[in-house]
Amino acid sequence: MSKKFKQVLALLGCVLVGAFVVAGCGSDDSSGDSGGSADSGVVADAQTAADQAAQIPTEILQTESYTPKPKGFIYHVACDQSLEGCADKAKSLKSAVEALGYKFELCDGGSTPDRIAGCFTNAINAKPDVIVTNGIAATDAGDSYTKVAESGIPHIGMFTGNPPGKVDGVLTEVGGDSCGAGATDLANWVIADSDGKANVLFVGTNTFACNVQRMDAFTKQMETCDTCNVDTLKFSIDSIQSTLPQQIQAELQSNPDIDYVVGTFDAVALAAADVVRQAGKSDSIKVAGFDGDGPNLELIQQGDIQAADVATGGLEPGWVAADAAARVIAGQKLEPNTPVTRVLINDSNAAEIGGSYDGPAGFEDQFKALWGN
């Protein structure tokens, strides 16, 4: 049930009992009232931030050259490989590790605790030089993180949602601030695009900490817009193809004022776009998402329901993680957060980006140059 629908019920309750009760009736919507006049300063600031976020990066953020050790073994504990974002990062990590001349192994953690725990056990038993974990937070696999720390094997996180520098045994978080920062970028775009009048449904999940950070950061930034409104819908990650479309449809029916739907990753945004199309609301609702998946970028280029996306190079993060692992093997100390580039994709740059934002043009050669190749 959306916040606005709850408000309607609450107001009706106030009317019915108004003769007897004079206090205790009010809104639980902390995201603003879209009926007022938008603050031009807030909208202008959001537009400036969105324009900056839409600048396409041309260089990687790693700048220090070094000589990698000739041999190394990197084990990858991967998030659900049926999700495009997880699969892309695993593929790119493998390519980078092989470019270094190192050994690579992968275990698909899926999305269940038992399977994730099994991958961590396999990783420890393999005795690699470094374990790289993608998308799986310490909150999802705390015991396994502890076992890795106890093993003494260096551990690198990649889009885990772990707070950089706060998890024992994790030397750095690749893209440690990217989930929240990208969500802030997208919120700024919504505020600017709607001229401070957005009624947003954010479709999120508690599976994987990055998704939680995206929802939290998005709603927090939207609160700067007093004339915007945000409702949230949480779903089970295994329901994308089954019950999620019906959940979104019910939200749109109960709250006809929704004019933006934001999916916490692009498979969700794609499902939302289908629901919007079937509901005959293609001209009144815009969809946005995260991760820059190919089908979603095609919709943006065609002006077909989805209007914006935020991508951290689909392939670049794997190279960033491999570079960080090679630095560990070479005896270097890492900062708690290892940054990756990101870009807000909309009609201003979608054609130039094309089918995917993999990272700055030629990022692989930029990394190889750091390695002396």
C-alpha positions as CSV (number, residue, x, y, z in Angstrom):
1,M,0.0,0.0,0.0
2,S,1.4,3.4,-1.0
3,K,1.9,6.3,1.4
4,K,-0.6,8.5,-0.4
5,F,-3.3,5.8,-0.2
6,K,-2.6,5.5,3.5
7,Q,-2.9,9.3,3.8
8,V,-6.3,9.2,2.1
9,L,-7.6,6.5,4.5
10,A,-6.2,8.6,7.4
11,L,-8.0,11.7,6.2
12,L,-11.2,9.9,5.8
13,G,-10.8,8.6,9.3
14,C,-10.4,12.2,10.5
15,V,-13.6,13.2,8.7
16,L,-15.7,10.4,10.1
17,V,-14.6,10.9,13.7
18,G,-14.0,14.6,13.5
19,A,-16.9,15.4,15.7
20,F,-15.3,13.4,18.5
21,V,-11.5,13.7,17.9
22,V,-9.6,16.9,17.3
23,A,-6.1,15.6,17.4
24,G,-4.0,12.7,16.2
25,C,-4.7,12.8,12.5
26,G,-1.8,13.6,10.2
27,S,0.4,12.5,7.3
28,D,3.1,9.9,7.6
29,D,4.7,11.1,4.4
30,S,8.2,12.5,5.2
31,S,9.0,13.1,1.5
32,G,7.2,16.3,0.9
33,D,3.9,17.5,-0.5
34,S,3.8,17.7,-4.3
35,G,0.9,20.1,-4.2
36,G,3.0,23.2,-3.4
37,S,5.2,25.5,-5.4
38,A,8.6,24.0,-6.2
39,D,11.7,25.7,-4.8
40,S,13.6,27.0,-7.8
41,G,16.9,26.9,-6.0
42,V,16.5,23.2,-5.2
43,V,15.5,22.4,-8.8
44,A,18.5,24.4,-10.1
45,D,20.9,22.7,-7.8
46,A,19.5,19.3,-8.8
47,Q,19.9,20.2,-12.5
48,T,23.5,21.3,-12.1
49,A,24.3,18.1,-10.2
50,A,22.5,15.9,-12.8
51,D,24.3,17.6,-15.7
52,Q,27.7,17.0,-14.1
53,A,26.8,13.3,-13.4
54,A,25.9,12.9,-17.1
55,Q,29.4,13.8,-18.2
56,I,30.9,10.6,-19.7
57,P,34.2,9.7,-18.0
58,T,37.3,9.4,-20.2
59,E,39.9,8.2,-17.7
60,I,40.1,5.6,-15.0
61,L,40.5,6.8,-11.4
62,Q,43.7,4.8,-10.7
63,T,46.8,6.7,-11.5
64,E,49.8,5.1,-9.7
65,S,52.0,2.8,-11.8
66,Y,53.6,-0.3,-10.2
67,T,55.1,-3.7,-11.2
68,P,52.8,-6.6,-10.4
69,K,54.2,-9.9,-9.1
70,P,54.6,-12.4,-11.9
71,K,52.3,-15.0,-10.3
72,G,49.0,-14.8,-8.4
73,F,45.8,-16.6,-7.6
74,I,42.5,-14.7,-7.2
75,Y,39.3,-16.4,-6.1
76,H,36.0,-14.8,-6.8
77,V,32.9,-15.2,-4.6
78,A,30.3,-13.9,-7.0
79,C,26.7,-12.7,-6.4
80,D,23.9,-14.3,-8.4
81,Q,25.2,-15.0,-11.9
82,S,21.7,-14.9,-13.3
83,L,21.7,-11.2,-12.8
84,E,23.4,-9.3,-15.6
85,G,25.3,-6.9,-13.3
86,C,26.8,-9.7,-11.2
87,A,27.7,-11.7,-14.4
88,D,29.3,-8.7,-16.0
89,K,31.6,-8.0,-13.0
90,A,32.6,-11.6,-12.8
91,K,33.4,-11.7,-16.5
92,S,35.5,-8.5,-16.3
93,L,37.3,-9.6,-13.2
94,K,38.3,-12.9,-15.0
95,S,39.5,-10.9,-18.1
96,A,41.6,-8.6,-15.9
97,V,43.1,-11.5,-13.8
98,E,44.0,-13.3,-17.0
99,A,45.6,-10.1,-18.4
100,L,47.8,-10.1,-15.3
101,G,48.7,-13.7,-16.0
102,Y,47.2,-14.9,-12.8
103,K,45.0,-17.9,-11.9
104,F,41.3,-17.3,-11.5
105,E,38.5,-19.3,-10.0
106,L,34.8,-18.4,-9.5
107,C,32.0,-19.6,-7.3
108,D,28.4,-18.4,-8.0
109,G,26.9,-17.6,-4.6
110,G,23.4,-17.2,-6.0
111,S,21.1,-15.5,-3.5
112,T,20.6,-18.1,-0.7
113,P,22.6,-18.1,2.5
114,D,23.7,-21.8,2.2
115,R,25.0,-21.3,-1.3
116,I,26.9,-18.1,-0.3
117,A,28.4,-19.8,2.7
118,G,29.5,-22.8,0.5
119,C,31.3,-20.4,-1.9
120,F,33.2,-18.8,1.0
121,T,34.2,-22.2,2.3
122,N,35.4,-23.2,-1.2
123,A,37.4,-19.9,-1.4
124,I,39.2,-20.5,1.9
125,N,40.0,-24.1,1.1
126,A,41.4,-23.1,-2.3
127,K,44.1,-20.9,-0.5
128,P,44.2,-18.1,-3.0
129,D,46.4,-15.0,-2.7
130,V,43.3,-12.8,-2.6
131,I,39.5,-13.4,-2.3
132,V,37.3,-10.9,-4.2
133,T,33.6,-10.8,-3.2
134,N,31.0,-9.1,-5.3
135,G,27.6,-8.0,-4.2
136,I,27.5,-10.0,-0.9
137,A,27.7,-7.9,2.3
138,A,28.9,-8.9,5.7
139,T,25.3,-8.4,6.9
140,D,24.4,-11.3,4.4
141,A,27.3,-13.6,5.3
142,G,28.8,-12.4,8.6
143,D,30.1,-15.9,9.7
144,S,31.8,-16.4,6.3
145,Y,33.4,-12.9,6.5
146,T,34.8,-13.8,9.9
147,K,36.2,-17.1,8.7
148,V,38.0,-15.3,5.8
149,A,39.5,-12.8,8.3
150,E,40.6,-15.7,10.6
151,S,42.2,-17.5,7.6
152,G,44.4,-14.5,7.0
153,I,43.6,-14.5,3.3
154,P,43.4,-10.9,2.0
155,H,39.8,-10.0,1.2
156,I,38.5,-7.3,-1.3
157,G,34.9,-6.3,-1.6
158,M,33.3,-5.1,-4.8
159,F,29.9,-3.4,-4.6
160,T,29.1,-5.3,-1.4
161,G,27.5,-2.4,0.4
162,N,29.9,-2.9,3.3
163,P,31.0,0.5,4.9
164,P,34.6,1.0,3.6
165,G,37.1,0.2,6.4
166,K,34.5,-1.1,8.8
167,V,34.6,-4.9,8.2
168,D,37.4,-6.9,9.7
169,G,39.7,-8.5,7.1
170,V,38.3,-6.5,4.1
171,L,41.2,-4.4,2.8
172,T,39.2,-2.2,0.4
173,E,35.8,-1.9,-1.0
174,V,35.7,-1.4,-4.8
175,G,33.0,1.1,-5.5
176,G,32.5,1.5,-1.8
177,D,30.5,4.7,-2.2
178,S,29.0,4.1,-5.6
179,C,25.6,2.6,-4.7
180,G,24.6,5.6,-2.6
181,A,26.3,8.2,-4.8
182,G,24.6,6.8,-7.9
183,A,21.2,6.9,-6.2
184,T,21.8,10.5,-5.3
185,D,22.6,11.3,-8.9
186,L,19.3,9.7,-10.0
187,A,17.3,11.5,-7.4
188,N,18.8,14.8,-8.6
189,W,17.8,13.9,-12.2
190,V,14.2,13.2,-11.1
191,I,13.9,16.4,-9.2
192,A,15.2,18.4,-12.1
193,D,13.3,16.5,-14.8
194,S,10.0,17.0,-12.9
195,D,10.7,20.6,-12.1
196,G,10.4,19.7,-8.4
197,K,7.0,18.0,-8.8
198,A,7.8,14.3,-8.9
199,N,5.6,11.6,-7.5
200,V,7.9,8.6,-7.3
201,L,7.6,4.9,-6.6
202,F,10.9,3.4,-5.7
203,V,10.9,-0.4,-6.1
204,G,13.6,-1.9,-3.8
205,T,14.6,-5.0,-2.0
206,N,16.6,-5.8,1.1
207,T,18.5,-8.5,-0.7
208,F,22.1,-7.3,-1.2
209,A,23.2,-4.2,0.8
210,C,23.8,-2.1,-2.3
211,N,20.1,-2.2,-3.0
212,V,19.4,-1.0,0.5
213,Q,21.9,1.9,0.1
214,R,20.3,2.9,-3.2
215,M,16.9,3.2,-1.7
216,D,18.1,5.0,1.4
217,A,20.2,7.5,-0.6
218,F,17.5,8.1,-3.2
219,T,14.8,8.8,-0.6
220,K,17.2,11.0,1.4
221,Q,18.1,13.2,-1.6
222,M,14.4,13.4,-2.7
223,E,13.6,14.9,0.8
224,T,15.5,18.0,-0.3
225,C,12.5,18.6,-2.6
226,D,9.6,19.6,-0.4
227,T,7.2,19.5,-3.4
228,C,8.1,15.9,-4.4
229,N,6.8,12.7,-3.0
230,V,8.4,9.2,-2.7
231,D,6.6,5.9,-2.0
232,T,8.5,2.7,-1.6
233,L,7.7,-0.8,-2.6
234,K,9.8,-3.7,-1.4
235,F,9.9,-7.1,-3.2
236,S,11.6,-10.5,-2.9
237,I,14.4,-10.8,-5.4
238,D,13.2,-14.1,-6.7
239,S,9.8,-12.6,-7.7
240,I,10.9,-10.4,-10.5
241,Q,9.3,-12.6,-13.2
242,S,6.4,-13.8,-11.0
243,T,4.7,-11.5,-8.6
244,L,6.6,-8.2,-8.9
245,P,4.7,-7.0,-12.0
246,Q,1.4,-7.5,-10.1
247,Q,2.8,-5.6,-7.1
248,I,3.9,-2.6,-9.3
249,Q,0.5,-2.7,-11.1
250,A,-1.3,-2.6,-7.8
251,E,0.7,0.4,-6.7
252,L,0.0,2.3,-9.9
253,Q,-3.7,1.6,-9.5
254,S,-3.8,2.7,-5.9
255,N,-1.8,5.8,-6.5
256,P,-2.7,7.3,-10.0
257,D,-0.5,10.4,-9.3
258,I,2.8,8.4,-9.7
259,D,4.7,9.8,-12.6
260,Y,8.2,8.2,-12.0
261,V,9.0,4.5,-11.2
262,V,12.6,3.8,-10.1
263,G,13.9,0.2,-10.0
264,T,16.8,-0.7,-7.7
265,F,18.5,-2.5,-10.6
266,D,17.7,-2.7,-14.3
267,A,15.8,-6.0,-14.3
268,V,13.3,-4.3,-12.0
269,A,13.2,-1.2,-14.2
270,L,12.5,-3.4,-17.2
271,A,9.6,-5.1,-15.4
272,A,8.2,-1.7,-14.4
273,A,8.4,-0.4,-18.0
274,D,6.4,-3.4,-19.1
275,V,3.7,-2.7,-16.5
276,V,3.6,1.0,-17.5
277,R,3.2,0.0,-21.1
278,Q,0.4,-2.5,-20.4
279,A,-1.4,0.0,-18.2
280,G,-1.5,2.5,-21.1
281,K,0.5,5.1,-19.1
282,S,3.6,5.3,-21.4
283,D,3.0,9.1,-21.8
284,S,2.5,9.9,-18.1
285,I,5.1,7.7,-16.3
286,K,8.9,7.7,-16.7
287,V,11.0,4.8,-15.5
288,A,14.6,4.9,-14.3
289,G,17.0,2.2,-13.1
290,F,20.6,1.3,-12.2
291,D,23.5,-0.7,-13.8
292,G,23.1,0.3,-17.5
293,D,21.9,-3.0,-18.9
294,G,21.6,-3.1,-22.6
295,P,17.8,-3.5,-23.0
296,N,17.3,-0.5,-20.6
297,L,19.7,1.7,-22.5
298,E,17.9,0.8,-25.7
299,L,14.6,2.1,-24.2
300,I,16.3,5.3,-23.3
301,Q,17.7,5.8,-26.8
302,Q,14.2,5.2,-28.2
303,G,12.5,7.5,-25.8
304,D,10.4,4.5,-24.8
305,I,9.2,4.8,-21.1
306,Q,12.6,4.4,-19.5
307,A,14.3,7.8,-19.4
308,A,17.3,7.5,-17.1
309,D,19.8,5.1,-15.7
310,V,23.0,5.2,-13.6
311,A,25.9,3.0,-14.5
312,T,29.2,2.2,-13.0
313,G,31.1,0.8,-15.9
314,G,29.8,-2.7,-16.4
315,L,33.2,-4.1,-17.0
316,E,35.6,-1.5,-15.5
317,P,34.9,-2.6,-11.8
318,G,36.3,-6.0,-12.4
319,W,39.5,-4.5,-13.7
320,V,39.6,-2.1,-10.7
321,A,39.2,-5.1,-8.4
322,A,41.9,-7.1,-10.2
323,D,44.3,-4.1,-10.0
324,A,43.6,-3.8,-6.3
325,A,44.3,-7.5,-5.8
326,A,47.5,-7.3,-7.7
327,R,48.6,-4.4,-5.6
328,V,48.0,-6.4,-2.4
329,I,50.0,-9.3,-3.9
330,A,52.8,-6.8,-4.7
331,G,52.7,-5.7,-1.0
332,Q,51.0,-2.3,-1.4
333,K,48.6,-0.9,1.1
334,L,45.1,0.0,-0.1
335,E,42.7,2.8,0.9
336,P,39.4,1.6,2.5
337,N,37.5,2.8,-0.6
338,T,38.7,2.1,-4.2
339,P,36.6,4.3,-6.6
340,V,35.2,3.5,-9.9
341,T,33.7,5.8,-12.5
342,R,30.0,6.2,-13.0
343,V,27.7,8.1,-15.3
344,L,24.0,9.2,-15.3
345,I,22.5,8.2,-18.6
346,N,19.6,10.1,-20.2
347,D,18.6,11.5,-23.5
348,S,21.6,13.9,-23.4
349,N,24.2,11.2,-23.7
350,A,22.5,7.8,-24.4
351,A,23.3,7.9,-28.1
352,E,27.0,8.5,-27.5
353,I,27.1,5.7,-24.8
354,G,25.4,3.2,-27.1
355,G,24.5,-0.3,-25.9
356,S,26.5,-0.2,-22.7
357,Y,28.7,1.9,-20.4
358,D,31.6,-0.4,-19.8
359,G,33.9,2.3,-18.4
360,P,36.1,5.0,-19.9
361,A,37.0,4.3,-23.5
362,G,40.1,2.1,-23.6
363,F,40.1,1.5,-19.8
364,E,41.7,-1.9,-20.2
365,D,44.7,-0.4,-21.9
366,Q,44.9,2.3,-19.3
367,F,45.2,-0.4,-16.6
368,K,47.8,-2.3,-18.6
369,A,49.8,0.9,-18.9
370,L,49.8,1.1,-15.0
371,W,51.2,-2.5,-15.0
372,G,53.9,-1.7,-17.4
373,N,52.4,-3.8,-20.2
